[in-house]
Amino acid sequence: MSDNKVVVGVFKTVAQAEVAVSRLHQAGYAREDISALLPDPAATKNFAYEQNTKAPEGAVAGGVAGATVGGTIGLLAGIGALAIPGLGPFIAAGPIMAALSGMAAGGAVGGMTGGLVGLGIPELEAKEYEGKIKGGSTLVSVQTTDGKSADAANAIFKNAGVEDVSTKSA
């Protein structure tokens, strides 16, 4: 049985999420193990501008993620912008980016919930997180190798002002 765990926190502001990501990195968690997911309100104008096309739906664009992301989240592995069909534009980084971009490119319905479930989050909880993210909150998760590092990540999230935090087996 694996001791791998994922710690998931929802932050009301990007600034709080930035603090959590910075502290996780300072504590020795690898950038490749940290995920972030947040709405990209700046991209909404770009997606709404194109008419008579479904091109924005399911689009995945790597590279620049927009002015919404600050320095720390911007340094995470695999950051990029993506449009989740039926939900709109988001910025994602880390392991969650891979999960969501595959679903977005394929036009999967419920892509965000499915991506969160893929991280080990139960479906009901994933749906709650989806609602909070659509409402403007930022989700940060970190994959850990044991219960002790999961407890430390949980404490980092709480000290950064997390709104909601949970730990799940990965």
C-alpha positions in Angstrom: 0.0 0.0 0.0 1.3 3.4 -1.0 1.8 6.2 1.5 1.5 8.8 -1.3 -1.0 11.5 -0.4 -2.3 14.6 -2.1 -3.1 17.7 0.0 -5.6 20.1 -1.6 -6.4 23.6 -0.5 -8.8 26.2 -1.8 -7.7 29.9 -1.3 -10.0 32.9 -1.7 -7.2 35.0 -3.3 -4.4 34.4 -5.7 -2.1 36.1 -3.2 -2.9 33.5 -0.5 -2.2 30.8 -3.0 1.1 32.4 -4.0 2.1 32.4 -0.3 1.3 28.7 0.0 3.1 27.7 -3.2 6.2 29.8 -2.1 6.3 28.2 1.3 5.8 24.7 -0.1 8.8 25.3 -2.4 10.9 26.7 0.5 10.0 23.6 2.5 11.5 21.4 -0.2 8.4 20.2 -2.2 9.3 19.9 -5.9 7.6 22.3 -8.3 6.6 19.3 -10.4 4.5 18.0 -7.4 2.6 21.3 -6.9 -0.5 22.1 -8.9 -2.5 25.3 -9.2 -5.9 25.9 -10.8 -7.6 29.3 -11.1 -10.0 31.1 -13.4 -8.5 33.4 -16.0 -10.8 36.4 -16.2 -8.5 38.2 -18.6 -9.0 35.5 -21.2 -12.7 35.7 -21.1 -12.7 38.7 -23.4 -10.5 36.9 -25.9 -12.8 33.8 -25.9 -16.0 35.9 -26.1 -14.6 37.9 -29.0 -14.5 35.1 -31.5 -17.9 34.6 -33.0 -19.3 31.7 -35.1 -16.6 29.3 -34.0 -16.1 26.6 -31.4 -12.3 27.0 -31.6 -12.0 28.3 -28.0 -13.8 25.3 -26.6 -11.3 22.6 -25.8 -8.4 24.9 -26.7 -5.1 24.4 -24.8 -2.5 27.0 -25.0 0.9 26.5 -23.3 3.3 29.2 -22.4 2.1 32.6 -21.2 -0.8 32.3 -18.8 -1.8 35.9 -18.5 -1.3 38.7 -16.1 -3.5 37.0 -13.4 -0.6 34.8 -12.3 2.1 36.1 -10.1 5.7 35.1 -9.9 5.5 32.0 -7.8 2.6 30.2 -9.5 4.1 31.3 -12.8 7.2 29.3 -12.0 5.4 26.0 -11.6 5.9 23.2 -14.0 3.7 23.0 -17.1 1.8 26.3 -16.6 -0.6 27.2 -19.3 -4.1 28.5 -20.2 -6.9 26.1 -21.2 -10.6 26.4 -21.9 -12.7 23.7 -20.3 -15.9 23.2 -22.4 -18.9 24.6 -20.7 -16.8 26.3 -18.0 -14.5 28.7 -19.8 -10.9 29.8 -19.5 -8.6 28.7 -16.6 -4.9 28.7 -15.8 -3.4 25.5 -14.6 0.0 24.3 -13.5 1.6 21.1 -12.4 0.1 17.6 -12.5 -3.4 18.9 -12.8 -2.5 20.7 -16.1 -1.8 17.4 -17.8 -5.0 15.9 -16.5 -7.2 18.9 -17.5 -5.5 19.6 -20.8 -6.2 16.1 -22.1 -9.8 16.4 -21.1 -10.2 19.9 -22.5 -8.6 19.0 -25.8 -11.0 16.0 -26.1 -14.0 18.2 -25.2 -14.8 16.0 -22.2 -17.9 17.2 -20.3 -17.1 17.7 -16.6 -13.4 18.1 -17.4 -12.5 20.0 -14.2 -14.3 17.5 -11.9 -12.7 14.6 -13.9 -9.3 16.1 -13.6 -9.7 16.6 -9.8 -11.0 13.1 -9.4 -7.8 12.0 -11.3 -5.8 13.6 -8.6 -7.5 11.4 -6.0 -10.2 13.8 -4.9 -13.7 12.1 -4.4 -16.2 13.2 -7.0 -18.5 15.1 -4.6 -15.6 17.1 -3.2 -14.3 17.7 -6.7 -17.6 19.2 -7.7 -17.5 21.5 -4.6 -14.0 22.6 -5.6 -15.1 23.2 -9.1 -17.9 25.6 -7.9 -15.4 27.5 -5.7 -12.9 27.8 -8.6 -15.6 29.0 -10.9 -16.4 31.6 -8.2 -12.9 33.0 -8.3 -11.0 30.9 -5.8 -7.7 29.2 -6.4 -7.0 25.6 -5.9 -3.5 24.5 -4.9 -2.5 20.8 -4.4 0.8 19.1 -3.6 1.6 15.4 -4.0 3.5 14.0 -1.0 5.3 10.7 -0.3 4.2 10.1 3.2 1.9 11.2 6.0 4.6 13.4 7.7 5.1 15.5 4.5 1.3 15.6 4.0 0.9 17.0 7.6 3.6 19.6 6.9 1.9 20.7 3.7 -1.5 20.9 5.5 0.1 23.2 8.1 1.6 25.4 5.3 -1.8 25.7 3.7 -3.4 26.7 7.0 -0.7 29.3 7.8 -1.3 30.8 4.3 -5.0 31.3 5.0 -6.6 28.4 3.3 -10.4 28.4 3.1 -10.8 24.6 2.7 -8.1 21.9 3.0 -8.1 18.1 2.8 -5.7 15.2 2.5 -6.4 12.2 0.3 -4.5 9.0 -0.6 -3.0 9.4 -4.1 
